[in-house]
Amino acid sequence: MKYDYLIVGAGLYGAVFAQQAMAHGKTVLVIDKRDHIGGNIYTENVEGINVHRYGAHIFHTNNQEVWSYITRFATFNRYTNSPVANYRGELYSLPFNMYTFNKMWGVITPDEAQAKIEEQKAEAHITEPRNLEEQAISLVGTDIYEKLIKGYTEKQWGRPCTELPPFIIKRLPVRLTFDNNYFNALYQGIPIGGYTAMIERLFEGAEIRLGVDYLEQKEALDALADTVVYTGSIDAYYGYRFGELQYRSVRFETELLDTANYQGNAVVNYTDRETPFTRIIEHKWFEFGKDQDGNDLPKTVISREYSSEWKSGDEPYYPVNDEKNNALYTRYKALADNEPNVIFGGRLGEYKYYDMDVVIAVALDRAKAIFGETL
């Protein structure tokens, strides 16, 4: 059978594009080298708990169109991301807010907190931040940088903060209020029943083949469709012709524990440099510790996350968007822009760090450019 579209990668970008293509009467074949759909947002049920196998994914957006679209395929709960930072046994609220400043400095009012930040910023003699360290101190002062940012960030990126660009930390909320909501988003939550069920609904009507490595069978698979939608690594597509793009990877140690409550929160960041993992996720708290029928769950599942430099064979997670890698990506993109009948999309295909709502928006925009309207 000849298909209109071959979707390489059964993650979120591929699922949204596939849904739009099928809504416009197109035939779709989806392949993925993994044994499941959903890509990195795949969730699996363990003892009634929807476990995020590839790390925490919390949906959040201010985009009304994206929210209206994705809620056709899932009902979201009211989960609010309020992480906790653990620095050598000291617990602090994230994002940085008045609870954090009170615990750190004993300040009571927003004016006192702001004065403390300005004092430490002045002592550091920073005018125009040149790297992540200087940007962080400009935002929250030296004490919070040293305890809650430096160790965590250096574990996550495998580089000193003085060698990381300042833009990485600009996403971090700093609030002179008692607001523990990490995201400045109108809409947020977790799909009830997990992300896998949502992806299944997006793929409804598509033929799906799992355990298929596209690049190993490229010629035969290309012959099956008029157009390929490729969501794998762009440098791998071209056989690393100009060299490998760099990524950070993540390794997970996941345990099922015979206790109802391990840490009391979905996300706890370990911000000291000595603790080898960056954070512990307790998955049940993404859905309030209850099963789909509202019953309390007697067990819990936790995942420790270890950040590492990507090497061939690892899962690539975070693009290292520094000057060198962006220049290399530009060379690959020039090839991709002239590749006939191939659409490159998603985090790996476009070498960008994308939140889920942006992935959906980009996929919808690409589909709209081809099909004329969103269905």
C-alpha positions in Angstrom: 0.0 0.0 0.0 1.2 3.5 -0.8 0.6 6.1 2.0 0.4 9.8 1.7 2.6 10.3 4.8 5.2 8.3 6.6 5.6 9.6 10.1 9.0 8.7 11.6 8.7 8.9 15.3 5.5 8.3 17.3 6.0 11.3 19.7 3.9 14.4 20.1 4.9 16.2 16.9 4.3 13.1 14.8 0.9 12.5 16.6 -0.4 16.0 16.0 0.7 16.1 12.4 -0.7 12.6 11.8 -4.1 13.6 13.3 -4.3 16.7 11.1 -3.3 14.7 7.9 -6.0 12.0 8.6 -8.6 14.7 9.4 -7.9 16.0 5.9 -8.4 12.6 4.4 -4.8 11.5 4.1 -3.4 8.0 4.7 -0.7 7.7 7.4 1.9 5.1 8.4 3.6 5.7 11.7 6.9 4.0 12.7 9.0 4.2 15.8 12.2 2.3 16.8 10.9 2.0 20.4 8.3 -0.6 21.4 5.7 2.0 22.4 4.1 5.2 21.1 4.4 8.6 22.8 8.1 9.3 22.5 9.4 10.9 25.6 6.0 11.7 27.0 5.1 8.0 27.2 3.4 7.0 30.5 2.9 3.4 31.7 0.6 2.2 34.5 2.4 0.7 37.5 0.2 -0.3 40.5 -2.4 2.2 39.4 0.2 5.0 39.0 0.8 6.6 35.6 4.6 6.6 35.5 6.4 9.1 33.3 9.1 6.8 31.9 11.3 9.5 30.4 11.0 12.1 33.1 8.3 14.5 34.3 6.2 16.1 31.6 3.8 18.8 32.9 1.6 20.5 30.3 1.4 24.3 30.5 0.4 26.9 28.0 -1.0 30.4 27.4 -1.9 29.5 23.9 -5.7 29.3 23.6 -5.6 27.6 20.3 -3.3 24.9 21.5 -5.3 24.3 24.7 -8.6 24.1 22.7 -7.0 21.6 20.4 -5.3 19.3 22.8 -8.3 19.1 25.2 -10.2 17.4 22.4 -8.0 14.4 23.0 -7.6 14.4 26.8 -9.1 15.8 30.0 -6.5 17.5 32.1 -6.4 17.5 35.9 -5.6 20.7 37.9 -2.0 19.7 38.8 0.1 22.8 39.6 3.9 22.4 39.5 5.4 23.4 42.8 8.8 21.8 43.1 10.9 21.7 46.3 14.6 22.3 46.4 16.7 20.2 48.8 20.1 21.6 49.6 21.9 19.3 52.1 18.7 18.7 54.0 17.5 22.3 53.9 14.1 22.6 52.0 13.2 25.6 49.9 10.2 26.5 47.7 10.5 26.7 44.0 10.1 28.8 42.0 11.9 31.5 44.0 9.3 33.4 46.0 8.8 34.9 49.4 8.8 31.5 51.1 12.3 31.0 49.6 13.5 34.4 50.6 12.2 34.1 54.1 13.9 30.7 54.6 17.1 31.9 53.1 17.4 35.4 54.8 14.6 35.7 57.3 13.1 38.6 55.4 9.3 39.2 55.8 8.3 41.8 53.2 8.9 42.0 49.4 10.9 45.2 49.9 13.3 43.5 52.3 13.7 40.6 49.8 14.4 43.0 46.9 16.8 45.0 49.0 18.8 41.8 49.8 19.0 40.8 46.2 20.1 44.3 45.1 22.7 44.3 47.9 24.2 41.0 46.7 24.1 42.0 43.1 26.0 45.2 43.9 28.6 43.3 45.8 29.2 41.1 42.8 29.7 44.2 40.5 27.5 42.8 37.7 26.1 45.3 35.2 25.6 43.2 32.0 25.5 39.5 32.7 27.9 37.6 30.4 27.2 34.0 31.6 24.6 32.0 33.6 26.4 32.6 36.9 26.2 36.4 36.5 22.6 36.2 35.2 21.5 34.2 38.2 23.2 36.5 40.7 21.5 39.4 39.0 18.1 37.7 39.4 18.3 36.3 43.0 21.6 37.2 44.6 24.7 35.2 45.6 23.2 33.1 48.4 20.4 31.6 46.4 22.7 31.1 43.4 25.3 29.2 45.5 22.7 27.0 47.3 19.9 26.5 44.8 21.2 27.1 41.3 24.9 26.4 40.9 25.2 22.7 41.8 22.0 21.7 40.2 22.8 23.5 36.9 26.3 22.2 36.7 25.0 18.6 37.2 22.4 19.1 34.6 24.6 20.6 31.9 28.0 19.1 32.8 29.7 22.5 32.5 30.6 25.3 35.0 27.9 28.0 35.2 30.5 30.5 34.0 30.7 28.6 30.7 26.9 28.5 30.1 25.0 31.2 28.3 22.8 33.6 30.4 19.6 32.9 28.5 19.3 29.4 30.1 18.3 30.9 33.4 16.0 33.6 32.1 13.1 31.2 32.0 13.3 30.8 35.8 10.5 32.6 37.6 11.4 35.0 40.5 8.4 36.3 42.5 8.1 38.7 45.4 4.8 37.0 46.3 3.9 33.8 48.1 3.2 32.0 44.8 4.5 28.5 44.5 3.2 28.0 40.9 6.3 27.3 38.8 4.6 28.2 35.5 3.2 31.6 34.4 0.6 29.7 32.4 -3.1 30.1 32.2 -3.6 26.4 31.4 -1.7 23.6 33.0 -2.2 20.0 34.2 -1.6 16.4 33.4 -3.9 14.3 31.2 -6.2 12.1 33.3 -5.2 8.5 32.5 -1.7 9.6 31.3 -0.1 10.9 28.1 -0.1 7.5 26.3 -3.9 7.5 26.2 -3.9 11.0 24.7 -1.4 10.0 22.1 -3.5 6.9 21.2 -6.5 9.2 20.5 -4.4 11.4 18.3 -3.2 8.4 16.3 -6.7 6.9 15.9 -7.0 5.6 12.4 -3.3 5.5 11.6 -1.3 2.3 10.9 1.5 2.0 13.5 4.6 -0.2 13.3 6.8 -0.3 16.4 10.4 -1.6 16.7 11.2 -0.2 13.2 14.5 1.7 12.7 13.9 4.1 9.9 17.5 4.8 9.1 18.3 1.1 8.8 15.5 0.6 6.2 15.3 4.1 4.8 15.1 3.2 1.1 12.3 0.6 1.5 10.4 2.8 3.9 10.6 5.9 1.8 9.1 4.0 -1.1 5.9 3.4 1.0 4.9 7.1 1.1 4.7 10.3 -0.9 6.1 12.4 1.9 8.2 11.7 5.0 7.7 13.5 8.3 11.0 13.0 10.1 11.2 13.7 13.9 14.5 12.0 14.6 17.9 13.6 15.0 18.7 15.7 11.9 22.4 14.9 12.0 21.7 11.2 12.1 19.5 11.6 9.0 22.5 12.9 7.1 24.9 10.3 8.6 26.6 12.9 10.7 28.1 14.3 7.6 29.4 17.5 9.3 29.8 15.9 12.7 27.6 15.1 15.7 25.3 17.7 17.3 25.7 17.7 21.1 22.9 16.8 23.5 22.5 16.3 27.2 21.1 12.9 28.1 19.3 11.6 31.2 19.4 8.3 32.9 16.5 7.2 35.2 16.6 4.9 38.2 12.9 3.9 38.8 11.7 2.0 41.9 8.4 0.7 43.1 8.3 1.3 46.9 6.0 -0.4 49.4 5.1 2.9 51.0 2.3 5.3 50.4 4.4 8.5 50.5 8.1 8.8 49.9 8.7 12.6 49.7 5.3 14.3 49.8 5.8 16.1 46.5 5.9 15.2 42.8 9.3 16.9 42.2 12.2 17.5 44.6 15.4 19.0 43.2 18.7 18.1 44.8 20.7 21.3 44.4 24.1 20.4 46.0 26.9 19.3 43.8 27.7 16.2 45.8 24.4 14.4 45.3 24.8 12.6 42.0 21.2 12.9 40.7 19.5 16.1 39.9 16.0 15.4 41.2 13.6 12.7 42.4 10.2 12.4 40.8 7.3 10.8 42.8 4.9 10.0 40.0 1.7 9.5 42.0 1.6 13.2 43.1 1.0 14.3 39.5 -2.4 12.8 40.0 -2.9 13.6 43.7 -1.9 10.1 44.9 -5.1 8.5 43.8 -6.1 6.1 41.1 -8.6 6.9 38.3 -11.5 6.0 40.7 -10.3 8.4 43.4 -8.9 5.7 45.7 -5.7 6.3 47.7 -2.8 4.3 46.3 -0.9 2.2 48.9 2.4 2.1 47.0 4.5 4.7 45.2 7.0 4.9 42.3 10.0 7.2 42.3 12.6 8.0 39.7 16.0 9.5 40.3 17.4 11.5 37.3 21.0 11.5 36.4 22.2 14.0 33.8 25.0 13.0 31.4 26.7 14.0 28.2 25.1 12.3 25.2 27.0 9.6 23.4 25.9 7.4 20.5 23.4 4.9 21.7 22.0 7.2 24.5 18.6 9.0 24.2 19.2 12.6 23.3 17.2 14.9 25.5 18.3 18.6 25.6 20.1 20.2 22.6 23.2 22.1 23.6 22.3 25.3 21.8 25.6 27.0 22.1 27.3 28.9 19.3 29.3 25.9 18.0 26.3 23.6 17.9 23.9 26.1 16.4 26.4 26.8 13.6 26.6 23.1 13.0 22.8 22.8 13.0 22.6 25.6 10.4 24.6 23.5 8.0 22.3 20.5 8.4 19.2 22.7 8.1 20.5 24.0 4.8 20.4 20.4 3.5 17.0 19.8 5.1 15.5 22.8 3.5 16.3 21.4 0.1 15.3 17.8 0.9 12.5 16.8 -1.5 9.4 15.4 0.1 10.7 15.4 3.7 9.4 17.5 6.6 11.8 17.8 9.6 10.0 18.5 12.8 10.1 18.3 16.6 12.8 18.7 19.2 15.4 16.5 17.4 14.5 17.3 13.8 14.8 21.0 14.5 17.5 20.9 17.3 15.5 23.1 19.6 14.3 22.8 23.2 10.5 22.7 22.9 7.9 22.7 25.6 5.0 20.5 24.7 2.6 23.3 23.9 5.2 24.7 21.4 5.6 21.3 19.8 1.8 21.2 19.2 1.7 24.8 17.9 4.6 24.2 15.4 3.0 20.9 14.2 -0.4 22.6 13.7 1.3 25.5 11.9 3.1 23.1 9.6 -0.1 21.1 8.9 -2.1 24.4 8.3 0.5 25.5 5.8 -0.1 22.2 3.9 -3.8 21.5 4.4 -5.2 25.0 4.8 -7.0 24.8 8.1 -6.9 23.0 11.5 -9.4 20.2 11.9 
